[in-house]
Amino acid sequence: MAERGMGRVFQPLYKDKHGKWRRAAIWWIAYYHNGREERESSGSRNKNDARRLLRDRLAASTTGTLLTGQAQRLRFSDLTEKLYLDYRRNGRRSLDRVERAVAHLDRYFGDCRASEITDEAIEHYVDKRLEQDGVAKASVKYELAMLKRMFRLLRKLLPVRPDFPILQLNNVRKGFFEESEFQSFLASIDEDIQPVLEFAYLTGWRIKSEVLPLKWGVNVDMKAGEVRLEPGTTKNNEGRVFPFSILPELAEMLARQKRRTQAIERSTGRIVPWVFHRGGDRIKDFRGEWDRATRAAGISRKIPHDFRRTAVRNLERAGVPRSVAMQLVGHKTESIYRRYAIVPTQDLKYGLKRLATYRAELRAKENNSDTADSADGLK
């Protein structure tokens, strides 16, 4: 039995085929960790190798960096299984993106034990990924975030976790639509897609996850004049209400879309639940139409998400209180909202003109005051 705190090296006994007890050639070590004895083969016939391994294990036990038992056996596949379970259990909607990230990690770490995913191994992974053509730094950063989450979910079994490099990104979106650009773009795209873009332009809601799934009666209440998203259906899991009756452009567009939907229902004899549809069928994607329309309108490098920041900018210009604007658009934190509220150059110029006017008026008042004081002195 190993003495607590000291450990021992030994050659275990075994019975040969004749039933005689013999000593094994390989040296083993035994030591106590967290109140229980741990035994481990040194894999060597040299006693000194076993002693060195024992010293390493005792030192790791003292510093809290020792992995034993199940933790030693954990593999990368166990980490990914835990991650997928967490996403399914919490009903997260980005599981497809996670699976793509894990596929890249698996090609590199698939055969590794968790203990072999060290700082150096992670840095090597990052270097290899960034050397590949067409790989964005943002993609690699997301992959590292998933790997880091795997270790965090198993923190009770893995007391020691690697350090993850921080990749600095400069990917803040800068595109937005001016009114003239939007009208030109709108006229260039298919009429089934036009209402989708009008809604996104005015509300700033996410097209794929929040606009296209909208249903009559469930999300859009024409009598109340509101569009609602239930808690758990948005990216930040919070509900949202947009009282469209206050915004005539949006109210008129939804009224037209309702009449169009009713006409299709009468002609086809079926119920169309979707607010935005092609002949009654839900619109799931319009990437091809988007690319053709941007070329036709002569506005390159626009993406659907630019509508989101455009709406934020318009709310800022209109003087809407930030707390209200965040609720309308669906930004949970002010830091994220500020990323979208980029002030264009013309707004900066307008602000400086206001400042110049203010200072000119201030100087004029001071000059008038000095003139009045001089006149009083002459009396």
C-alpha positions as CSV (number, residue, x, y, z in Angstrom):
1,M,0.0,0.0,0.0
2,A,1.4,3.4,-1.0
3,E,2.1,5.8,1.9
4,R,-0.2,8.8,1.6
5,G,1.7,11.8,0.1
6,M,4.7,9.8,-0.8
7,G,3.8,7.2,-3.4
8,R,5.8,4.1,-4.4
9,V,7.2,2.3,-7.4
10,F,6.7,-1.5,-7.8
11,Q,6.7,-4.4,-10.1
12,P,3.3,-6.1,-9.8
13,L,3.0,-9.9,-9.2
14,Y,1.3,-12.2,-11.6
15,K,0.8,-15.9,-12.1
16,D,2.5,-17.6,-15.0
17,K,1.0,-20.5,-17.0
18,H,2.4,-22.9,-14.4
19,G,0.7,-21.1,-11.5
20,K,3.8,-19.7,-10.1
21,W,4.0,-16.1,-8.8
22,R,6.4,-13.8,-10.7
23,R,7.3,-10.2,-10.9
24,A,6.3,-8.2,-14.0
25,A,9.2,-6.6,-16.0
26,I,7.4,-3.3,-16.2
27,W,7.5,-0.9,-13.3
28,W,4.3,0.7,-12.0
29,I,3.7,3.6,-9.7
30,A,1.1,4.2,-7.0
31,Y,0.1,7.4,-5.2
32,Y,-2.8,9.1,-3.5
33,H,-4.9,11.8,-5.2
34,N,-8.1,13.3,-3.7
35,G,-8.2,10.6,-1.0
36,R,-7.9,7.6,-3.3
37,E,-5.1,5.5,-4.5
38,E,-4.2,5.8,-8.2
39,R,-2.1,3.2,-10.0
40,E,-0.4,3.7,-13.4
41,S,2.1,1.8,-15.5
42,S,5.3,3.6,-16.3
43,G,5.6,1.6,-19.5
44,S,9.3,1.1,-18.8
45,R,11.5,-1.7,-17.5
46,N,13.7,1.0,-15.9
47,K,13.0,1.8,-12.3
48,N,14.3,5.4,-12.6
49,D,11.8,6.1,-15.3
50,A,9.0,5.0,-12.9
51,R,10.5,7.2,-10.2
52,R,10.5,10.3,-12.5
53,L,6.9,9.6,-13.6
54,L,5.9,9.3,-9.9
55,R,7.6,12.7,-9.1
56,D,5.7,14.3,-12.0
57,R,2.4,12.9,-10.9
58,L,2.9,14.0,-7.3
59,A,3.9,17.5,-8.4
60,A,0.7,17.7,-10.6
61,S,-1.4,16.5,-7.8
62,T,0.0,19.2,-5.5
63,T,-0.7,22.0,-8.1
64,G,-4.1,20.7,-9.0
65,T,-3.1,19.9,-12.6
66,L,-3.3,16.1,-12.4
67,L,-5.6,14.2,-14.7
68,T,-6.6,10.7,-13.5
69,G,-9.1,8.0,-14.3
70,Q,-11.9,9.1,-16.6
71,A,-10.3,12.4,-17.3
72,Q,-7.2,10.6,-18.8
73,R,-9.5,8.6,-21.0
74,L,-11.5,11.5,-22.4
75,R,-11.1,11.9,-26.1
76,F,-12.1,14.7,-28.5
77,S,-15.2,12.8,-29.5
78,D,-16.3,12.9,-25.9
79,L,-15.9,16.7,-25.9
80,T,-18.0,17.1,-29.1
81,E,-20.7,14.8,-27.7
82,K,-21.0,17.0,-24.7
83,L,-21.2,20.1,-26.8
84,Y,-24.0,18.7,-29.0
85,L,-25.9,17.6,-26.0
86,D,-25.7,21.1,-24.5
87,Y,-27.0,22.7,-27.7
88,R,-29.9,20.2,-28.1
89,R,-30.8,20.4,-24.4
90,N,-31.0,24.2,-24.5
91,G,-32.8,24.4,-27.9
92,R,-30.1,26.5,-29.6
93,R,-30.8,27.2,-33.2
94,S,-27.3,27.5,-34.5
95,L,-26.4,23.8,-34.3
96,D,-25.7,23.5,-38.0
97,R,-23.0,26.2,-37.7
98,V,-21.6,24.4,-34.7
99,E,-21.4,21.1,-36.7
100,R,-19.5,22.9,-39.5
101,A,-17.0,24.3,-37.0
102,V,-16.6,20.9,-35.2
103,A,-15.9,19.2,-38.6
104,H,-12.8,21.4,-39.0
105,L,-11.7,20.7,-35.4
106,D,-12.3,17.0,-35.9
107,R,-9.9,16.8,-38.9
108,Y,-7.1,18.0,-36.6
109,F,-8.0,16.7,-33.1
110,G,-10.2,13.7,-34.0
111,D,-7.6,11.1,-32.8
112,C,-6.5,13.1,-29.7
113,R,-7.2,12.6,-26.0
114,A,-8.4,15.7,-24.3
115,S,-5.2,15.9,-22.4
116,E,-3.3,16.1,-25.7
117,I,-5.1,19.3,-26.8
118,T,-2.5,21.6,-25.3
119,D,-1.7,25.3,-25.8
120,E,0.9,24.4,-28.5
121,A,-1.5,22.1,-30.3
122,I,-4.2,24.8,-30.5
123,E,-1.7,27.4,-31.7
124,H,-0.6,24.9,-34.4
125,Y,-4.2,24.4,-35.4
126,V,-4.8,28.1,-35.8
127,D,-1.7,28.5,-37.9
128,K,-2.6,25.6,-40.2
129,R,-6.2,26.8,-40.6
130,L,-5.2,30.4,-41.5
131,E,-2.7,29.1,-44.1
132,Q,-5.6,27.5,-46.0
133,D,-7.0,29.5,-48.9
134,G,-10.3,31.3,-48.3
135,V,-10.4,30.7,-44.5
136,A,-11.5,33.8,-42.7
137,K,-10.1,34.7,-39.3
138,A,-13.6,35.0,-38.0
139,S,-14.3,31.4,-38.8
140,V,-11.2,30.2,-36.9
141,K,-12.2,32.3,-34.0
142,Y,-15.6,30.7,-33.9
143,E,-14.1,27.2,-34.1
144,L,-11.8,28.1,-31.1
145,A,-14.9,29.3,-29.2
146,M,-16.6,26.0,-29.7
147,L,-13.5,24.1,-28.5
148,K,-13.3,26.3,-25.5
149,R,-16.9,25.7,-24.7
150,M,-16.3,21.9,-24.9
151,F,-13.6,22.2,-22.2
152,R,-15.9,24.5,-20.1
153,L,-18.7,22.0,-20.2
154,L,-16.4,19.3,-18.8
155,R,-14.7,21.5,-16.3
156,K,-15.5,19.1,-13.4
157,L,-13.6,16.3,-15.1
158,L,-10.9,18.5,-16.6
159,P,-9.4,20.8,-13.9
160,V,-6.7,21.9,-16.3
161,R,-7.8,23.5,-19.6
162,P,-5.6,25.0,-22.3
163,D,-5.2,28.7,-22.9
164,F,-6.8,29.8,-26.2
165,P,-5.2,32.5,-28.4
166,I,-7.2,35.6,-28.9
167,L,-7.7,36.5,-32.6
168,Q,-8.3,40.2,-33.2
169,L,-10.9,40.8,-35.8
170,N,-11.7,43.9,-37.8
171,N,-15.0,42.8,-39.3
172,V,-17.4,45.5,-38.1
173,R,-20.0,45.9,-40.9
174,K,-19.9,49.2,-42.6
175,G,-22.6,49.0,-45.3
176,F,-26.0,50.6,-45.2
177,F,-28.6,51.7,-47.6
178,E,-29.4,55.3,-48.5
179,E,-33.1,55.9,-49.4
180,S,-32.3,56.4,-53.1
181,E,-30.2,53.2,-53.2
182,F,-33.0,51.2,-51.5
183,Q,-35.7,52.4,-53.9
184,S,-33.5,51.6,-56.9
185,F,-32.7,48.2,-55.4
186,L,-36.4,47.5,-54.6
187,A,-37.4,48.2,-58.2
188,S,-34.8,45.8,-59.5
189,I,-35.9,42.7,-57.5
190,D,-38.7,40.2,-57.9
191,E,-42.1,41.5,-56.7
192,D,-42.5,38.5,-54.3
193,I,-39.3,39.6,-52.5
194,Q,-40.1,43.3,-52.4
195,P,-42.3,43.1,-49.3
196,V,-39.6,41.2,-47.4
197,L,-37.1,43.9,-48.1
198,E,-39.5,46.7,-47.2
199,F,-40.2,45.1,-43.9
200,A,-36.5,44.5,-43.1
201,Y,-35.6,48.1,-44.2
202,L,-38.1,49.6,-41.9
203,T,-37.8,47.3,-38.9
204,G,-34.2,46.2,-38.9
205,W,-35.3,42.6,-38.1
206,R,-33.2,39.6,-39.1
207,I,-34.5,38.4,-42.5
208,K,-33.8,34.7,-42.3
209,S,-34.8,34.0,-38.7
210,E,-37.3,36.7,-37.9
211,V,-38.9,38.1,-41.1
212,L,-39.4,35.1,-43.4
213,P,-41.0,32.8,-40.7
214,L,-43.7,35.4,-39.9
215,K,-47.3,34.1,-39.9
216,W,-50.7,35.8,-40.1
217,G,-52.5,35.8,-36.8
218,V,-49.6,34.2,-35.0
219,N,-47.1,37.0,-35.4
220,V,-49.0,39.7,-37.4
221,D,-52.2,41.1,-35.8
222,M,-53.8,43.4,-38.3
223,K,-56.5,44.6,-35.9
224,A,-54.1,45.4,-33.1
225,G,-51.6,46.8,-35.6
226,E,-48.7,44.9,-34.2
227,V,-46.0,42.3,-35.2
228,R,-44.9,40.1,-32.4
229,L,-42.1,37.6,-31.9
230,E,-42.6,35.2,-29.0
231,P,-39.8,34.7,-26.4
232,G,-37.5,31.9,-27.5
233,T,-37.9,32.6,-31.2
234,T,-35.4,35.4,-31.5
235,K,-31.6,35.3,-31.4
236,N,-31.4,36.7,-27.9
237,N,-34.5,34.6,-26.8
238,E,-36.5,37.7,-25.8
239,G,-39.9,38.5,-27.2
240,R,-40.4,41.6,-29.3
241,V,-43.3,43.9,-30.4
242,F,-43.3,46.3,-33.3
243,P,-46.5,48.5,-33.5
244,F,-46.6,48.9,-37.2
245,S,-49.8,50.9,-37.3
246,I,-47.8,53.9,-36.2
247,L,-45.6,53.7,-39.3
248,P,-47.8,54.3,-42.3
249,E,-45.4,52.8,-44.9
250,L,-45.2,49.6,-43.0
251,A,-48.9,49.4,-42.3
252,E,-49.7,50.0,-46.0
253,M,-47.3,47.3,-47.1
254,L,-48.7,44.7,-44.7
255,A,-52.2,45.6,-45.8
256,R,-51.3,45.1,-49.5
257,Q,-49.6,41.8,-48.6
258,K,-52.7,40.7,-46.7
259,R,-54.9,41.4,-49.7
260,R,-52.5,39.6,-52.0
261,T,-52.5,36.6,-49.6
262,Q,-56.3,36.5,-49.5
263,A,-56.5,36.6,-53.3
264,I,-54.2,33.6,-53.6
265,E,-56.2,31.7,-50.9
266,R,-59.4,32.3,-52.9
267,S,-57.8,31.2,-56.2
268,T,-56.1,28.1,-54.8
269,G,-58.6,27.1,-52.2
270,R,-55.9,26.6,-49.5
271,I,-54.9,28.6,-46.4
272,V,-51.6,30.5,-46.7
273,P,-50.2,31.1,-43.2
274,W,-47.0,32.9,-44.3
275,V,-46.9,36.7,-44.5
276,F,-44.2,36.5,-47.2
277,H,-44.5,33.9,-49.8
278,R,-44.3,33.0,-53.5
279,G,-47.7,32.1,-54.7
280,G,-48.6,30.8,-51.3
281,D,-45.3,28.9,-50.7
282,R,-43.0,30.1,-47.9
283,I,-39.9,32.0,-49.1
284,K,-36.8,30.3,-47.6
285,D,-34.0,31.9,-49.6
286,F,-33.5,34.5,-52.3
287,R,-29.8,34.8,-52.6
288,G,-29.9,34.5,-56.4
289,E,-32.4,37.3,-56.7
290,W,-30.4,39.5,-54.3
291,D,-27.2,39.2,-56.4
292,R,-29.0,39.9,-59.7
293,A,-30.8,43.0,-58.2
294,T,-27.7,44.5,-56.7
295,R,-26.0,44.3,-60.1
296,A,-29.0,45.7,-61.8
297,A,-29.3,48.6,-59.4
298,G,-25.5,49.2,-59.5
299,I,-25.0,48.8,-55.7
300,S,-22.3,46.3,-55.1
301,R,-21.1,44.8,-51.8
302,K,-24.5,45.0,-50.1
303,I,-25.7,42.2,-47.9
304,P,-29.1,41.6,-46.3
305,H,-27.8,42.4,-42.8
306,D,-27.1,45.9,-44.0
307,F,-30.8,46.6,-43.5
308,R,-30.4,46.0,-39.8
309,R,-27.8,48.7,-39.3
310,T,-29.7,51.0,-41.7
311,A,-32.7,50.8,-39.4
312,V,-30.5,51.6,-36.4
313,R,-29.0,54.6,-38.1
314,N,-32.5,55.9,-39.1
315,L,-33.7,55.5,-35.6
316,E,-30.7,57.4,-34.3
317,R,-31.3,60.2,-36.9
318,A,-34.9,60.4,-35.9
319,G,-33.9,61.0,-32.3
320,V,-35.5,57.8,-31.0
321,P,-34.3,57.1,-27.4
322,R,-31.7,54.4,-27.5
323,S,-33.5,52.1,-25.0
324,V,-36.6,52.2,-27.3
325,A,-34.6,51.7,-30.5
326,M,-32.9,48.7,-29.0
327,Q,-36.2,47.1,-28.2
328,L,-37.6,47.8,-31.7
329,V,-34.7,46.3,-33.5
330,G,-33.9,43.5,-30.9
331,H,-30.5,44.4,-29.6
332,K,-30.0,43.0,-26.1
333,T,-26.9,45.0,-25.1
334,E,-25.9,48.6,-25.8
335,S,-22.4,47.5,-26.9
336,I,-23.8,45.5,-29.8
337,Y,-26.2,48.3,-30.6
338,R,-23.3,50.8,-30.8
339,R,-21.5,48.6,-33.3
340,Y,-24.5,49.1,-35.7
341,A,-25.0,52.8,-35.0
342,I,-22.1,53.9,-37.2
343,V,-22.5,57.6,-37.9
344,P,-22.0,58.3,-41.6
345,T,-19.8,61.3,-42.8
346,Q,-22.8,63.5,-43.8
347,D,-24.2,63.1,-40.3
348,L,-20.8,64.1,-38.8
349,K,-20.7,67.2,-41.1
350,Y,-24.3,68.1,-40.1
351,G,-23.3,67.8,-36.4
352,L,-20.2,70.1,-36.9
353,K,-22.4,72.6,-38.8
354,R,-24.7,72.7,-35.8
355,L,-21.6,73.2,-33.6
356,A,-20.3,76.0,-35.8
357,T,-23.7,77.7,-35.8
358,Y,-23.8,77.4,-32.0
359,R,-20.3,78.9,-31.6
360,A,-21.0,81.7,-34.0
361,E,-24.2,82.6,-32.0
362,L,-22.2,82.4,-28.8
363,R,-19.5,84.8,-30.1
364,A,-22.2,87.2,-31.4
365,K,-23.7,87.3,-28.0
366,E,-20.4,88.0,-26.4
367,N,-19.6,90.8,-28.9
368,N,-23.0,92.3,-28.3
369,S,-22.4,92.1,-24.6
370,D,-18.9,93.8,-25.0
371,T,-20.4,96.5,-27.2
372,A,-23.2,97.2,-24.6
373,D,-20.6,97.4,-21.8
374,S,-18.5,99.8,-23.8
375,A,-21.5,102.0,-24.5
376,D,-22.4,102.0,-20.8
377,G,-18.8,103.1,-20.0
378,L,-19.1,106.1,-22.3
379,K,-22.2,107.4,-20.7
